[in-house]
Amino acid sequence: MSLPHFLHRLRRDERGSILIEFAFLAPVIIIAMIGVFQVAFYMQNYNSLRSVASDTARRIMVEYQRENELSVDEISAVARSIAVGDPYRLHTEQLEVSVNQEGTSRIEGAVEYTIALSYTGEDFLPIPGLDALNMTYDRPIFVVSGAEEEDEEDEE
Protein backbone atom coordinates (compact mmCIF):
# COMPACT_ATOMS: atom_id res chain seq x y z
CA MET A 1 0.00 0.00 0.00
CA SER A 2 1.47 3.34 -1.03
CA LEU A 3 1.78 6.29 1.30
CA PRO A 4 -0.69 8.55 -0.60
CA HIS A 5 -3.28 5.77 -0.66
CA PHE A 6 -2.77 5.15 3.11
CA LEU A 7 -3.12 8.87 3.93
CA HIS A 8 -6.26 9.13 1.78
CA ARG A 9 -7.80 6.12 3.54
CA LEU A 10 -6.81 7.50 6.96
CA ARG A 11 -8.38 10.87 6.12
CA ARG A 12 -11.70 9.26 5.13
CA ASP A 13 -11.81 6.88 8.10
CA GLU A 14 -14.35 8.18 10.64
CA ARG A 15 -13.92 5.44 13.23
CA GLY A 16 -12.90 6.89 16.58
CA SER A 17 -14.04 10.42 15.73
CA ILE A 18 -16.69 10.29 18.45
CA LEU A 19 -13.99 9.47 20.98
CA ILE A 20 -11.99 12.55 19.97
CA GLU A 21 -15.08 14.79 20.10
CA PHE A 22 -15.98 13.42 23.52
CA ALA A 23 -12.43 14.07 24.74
CA PHE A 24 -12.90 17.75 23.81
CA LEU A 25 -16.40 18.09 25.28
CA ALA A 26 -16.17 15.91 28.41
CA PRO A 27 -14.36 18.48 30.59
CA VAL A 28 -16.90 21.16 29.68
CA ILE A 29 -19.82 18.85 30.45
CA ILE A 30 -18.30 17.73 33.76
CA ILE A 31 -17.57 21.30 34.87
CA ALA A 32 -21.12 22.36 33.94
CA MET A 33 -22.55 19.45 35.92
CA ILE A 34 -20.44 20.33 38.97
CA GLY A 35 -21.65 23.93 38.60
CA VAL A 36 -25.27 22.74 38.65
CA PHE A 37 -24.58 20.79 41.84
CA GLN A 38 -22.90 23.87 43.33
CA VAL A 39 -25.98 26.00 42.65
CA ALA A 40 -28.27 23.27 44.01
CA PHE A 41 -26.29 23.06 47.27
CA TYR A 42 -26.28 26.85 47.55
CA MET A 43 -30.06 26.98 47.14
CA GLN A 44 -30.57 24.16 49.64
CA ASN A 45 -28.35 25.89 52.22
CA TYR A 46 -30.06 29.25 51.68
CA ASN A 47 -33.51 27.70 52.05
CA SER A 48 -32.26 25.95 55.19
CA LEU A 49 -31.21 29.32 56.64
CA ARG A 50 -34.67 30.73 55.94
CA SER A 51 -36.37 27.73 57.50
CA VAL A 52 -34.08 27.80 60.55
CA ALA A 53 -34.97 31.46 61.13
CA SER A 54 -38.70 30.66 60.83
CA ASP A 55 -38.48 27.61 63.09
CA THR A 56 -36.54 29.63 65.66
CA ALA A 57 -39.12 32.41 65.58
CA ARG A 58 -41.91 29.87 66.02
CA ARG A 59 -40.19 28.20 68.97
CA ILE A 60 -39.37 31.52 70.66
CA MET A 61 -42.99 32.69 70.31
CA VAL A 62 -44.22 29.48 71.93
CA GLU A 63 -41.71 29.87 74.78
CA TYR A 64 -42.88 33.43 75.42
CA GLN A 65 -46.51 32.27 75.47
CA ARG A 66 -45.48 29.77 78.16
CA GLU A 67 -44.02 32.73 80.09
CA ASN A 68 -40.48 31.50 79.49
CA GLU A 69 -38.73 34.69 78.39
CA LEU A 70 -35.44 33.74 76.76
CA SER A 71 -32.31 35.87 76.67
CA VAL A 72 -30.51 36.79 73.46
CA ASP A 73 -27.90 34.09 74.12
CA GLU A 74 -30.58 31.47 74.70
CA ILE A 75 -32.34 32.41 71.46
CA SER A 76 -29.02 32.13 69.65
CA ALA A 77 -28.46 28.67 71.15
CA VAL A 78 -31.96 27.58 70.07
CA ALA A 79 -31.28 28.74 66.51
CA ARG A 80 -27.94 26.93 66.40
CA SER A 81 -29.44 23.69 67.74
CA ILE A 82 -32.21 23.82 65.13
CA ALA A 83 -29.69 24.50 62.34
CA VAL A 84 -27.34 21.63 63.09
CA GLY A 85 -30.09 19.07 63.70
CA ASP A 86 -32.41 17.27 61.32
CA PRO A 87 -33.59 18.13 58.70
CA TYR A 88 -31.12 20.98 58.03
CA ARG A 89 -27.78 19.49 59.16
CA LEU A 90 -25.79 22.68 58.63
CA HIS A 91 -22.15 22.52 59.76
CA THR A 92 -21.77 24.39 63.04
CA GLU A 93 -18.26 25.67 62.21
CA GLN A 94 -19.61 27.34 59.05
CA LEU A 95 -22.65 28.88 60.78
CA GLU A 96 -22.85 32.23 62.55
CA VAL A 97 -25.92 33.21 64.56
CA SER A 98 -26.54 36.72 65.81
CA VAL A 99 -29.60 37.80 67.81
CA ASN A 100 -30.25 41.41 68.84
CA GLN A 101 -33.08 42.88 70.85
CA GLU A 102 -34.30 46.06 69.23
CA GLY A 103 -34.67 49.14 71.41
CA THR A 104 -38.21 49.97 70.34
CA SER A 105 -40.54 47.50 68.73
CA ARG A 106 -42.45 48.32 65.56
CA ILE A 107 -45.47 46.60 67.11
CA GLU A 108 -46.88 48.13 70.28
CA GLY A 109 -46.79 45.78 73.27
CA ALA A 110 -44.37 43.34 71.65
CA VAL A 111 -40.67 42.75 72.07
CA GLU A 112 -38.75 42.76 68.79
CA TYR A 113 -35.66 40.66 68.15
CA THR A 114 -33.67 40.42 64.96
CA ILE A 115 -32.05 37.10 64.12
CA ALA A 116 -29.25 37.11 61.54
CA LEU A 117 -27.84 33.86 60.20
CA SER A 118 -24.81 33.56 57.95
CA TYR A 119 -23.41 30.39 56.45
CA THR A 120 -20.36 29.62 54.35
CA GLY A 121 -21.34 27.03 51.78
CA GLU A 122 -19.28 24.20 50.37
CA ASP A 123 -17.13 25.09 47.36
CA PHE A 124 -16.93 22.12 44.99
CA LEU A 125 -15.33 24.02 42.13
CA PRO A 126 -12.89 26.54 43.61
CA ILE A 127 -12.09 29.39 41.27
CA PRO A 128 -8.98 31.42 42.08
CA GLY A 129 -9.89 34.91 43.20
CA LEU A 130 -13.41 33.99 44.29
CA ASP A 131 -14.29 33.34 47.91
CA ALA A 132 -16.52 30.52 49.08
CA LEU A 133 -20.25 31.07 48.84
CA ASN A 134 -21.34 33.18 51.81
CA MET A 135 -25.04 33.54 52.39
CA THR A 136 -26.92 35.55 54.98
CA TYR A 137 -30.53 35.78 56.05
CA ASP A 138 -32.13 37.87 58.74
CA ARG A 139 -35.65 38.42 59.96
CA PRO A 140 -37.48 40.02 62.86
CA ILE A 141 -39.09 38.05 65.66
CA PHE A 142 -41.97 39.69 67.54
CA VAL A 143 -42.99 38.17 70.86
CA VAL A 144 -45.58 38.98 73.48
CA SER A 145 -45.21 37.25 76.80
CA GLY A 146 -48.11 35.20 78.12
CA ALA A 147 -48.18 37.31 81.29
CA GLU A 148 -48.85 40.49 79.31
CA GLU A 149 -51.72 38.83 77.42
CA GLU A 150 -53.32 37.71 80.71
CA ASP A 151 -52.95 41.23 82.15
CA GLU A 152 -54.72 42.69 79.12
CA GLU A 153 -57.58 40.16 79.47
CA ASP A 154 -57.93 41.00 83.18
CA GLU A 155 -58.20 44.73 82.40
CA GLU A 156 -61.12 44.13 80.04
N, C-alpha and C positions, 0 to 999 in steps of 0.2 A: 504494500500500500504506500503510495507516494505521500509526501508531506503536504502538498496542496489539497489532495483528496482527504487526508486525515483532518486537516484544519477546517475544511468545508463541512465535513460530517460532525465535527465537534461543535461548530458554530450552530448547526441546525438541531443538535440534540437538546431537547428540553427536559430531559430527566434530571431531577435534582434541583430544578429552578425554584420549586416551592420551598425547599430547604433553605436556599440562599435568601429568598424573600422573607421567610420567617425569621431568619437570623438577624435581618435588619429591623423587623417590626417587633420582635419579642420584647426587647428592652423597653420600648415605648409603651406597649400594652401592659407590661408588668408594673411600670412606674405609674401609669394611669390607674391601674387597679389598686395599688397601694394608696394613691391619693384619694380614691373613693372611700377606702377603709378609714383613712385619716379623717375625712370630713364626717363620716358616720360616727366615729368615736367622739369627735368634737361635739356633734349634735347630741349624742347620748349623754355626755358629761354635762353639757349646758342645760339640757332638760332635767337632769338629775339635780343640778343646783337649784333650779326653779322649784322643783318638787320638794326638795329638802327645806327650802325657805317656807313653802306653804305648809308642809307638815309641822315644822317648828312653830309657826304662827298658830296653827290649830291646837297643838299640844299646850302652848303657853296660855291661850285663851281658856282652855278647859281647866288648867291649873288655877288661873285667877278666879274662875267661877267656883272652884272648890275652896276659895279663900287661901290659896297657897301662892303668895306673891313671891315670885322668883327674882333674884338679883340678876344683874347683867351677866356676871360670870356663870351663873347657873343656866341662863338662857343659852349662852354660848356653848356650854357643855352639852345641853340637850340637842342643839343643832349639830354638833360634831358627832354625837352618838347616833343620831338619825342618819347622818351622811355616810358613816363608815359601815353601817349595818345593812342588812337586806332591805330593800332590793337594790339600793344604790351602789354600795361597795366602793365608794371613793377612797383613795389612798390618803390616810391621815397626814402624811408628811407633805403632800401636795395641796392640802386644803388649809385655807385661812378663814377663820370666822371672826367677825367683829360685830358686836351688839352695842348700840348707844341708846341711852334714854334721852329723848328730846326734851328741851326745857319747857316748851308749851306745846300742848297737843292741838292738832287741827280739829279735833272733835271734842266738844265740851263734855267734861266728866270722865274722859278716858285718859289713860296713860299711853303715850306713843313711844314705841321703840323702833329703831331702824336696824335691821339685820343685813349685813353685807357679807357675802360669801365670794371667795375667789379660789380658783382651782387652776393648777398648771397641768394641762393635758399631756398625754403620751405623744411623743414625736417619733413616728415610724420612719419618716423620710426626712432626716435632718438636712436642711439646706444651709450652707455657710452664710452667715450674716443675718439669718432669721432666728429669732428666739423661739422657744417652745410656745405652744398655744396657751395663752393665759386668758381665762374667761372670768368675768365677774357678774354677779347678780345681787341686787339689793331690793328690799321692799320694806314698807312700814308694817308694824304690828300694833294694833290698837287693842287695849285690854281695859275692861272694867271689872273691878273686884266684886266678888259675890256680896261682900259686906255693904258696899255702896248701893247695890241694887236693892238689898233688903231695906236699907235706910230710906230709899226713895219710896218703896212700897208702904212703909210704915207712915211716912208723912202724908200720903194720900188718904 
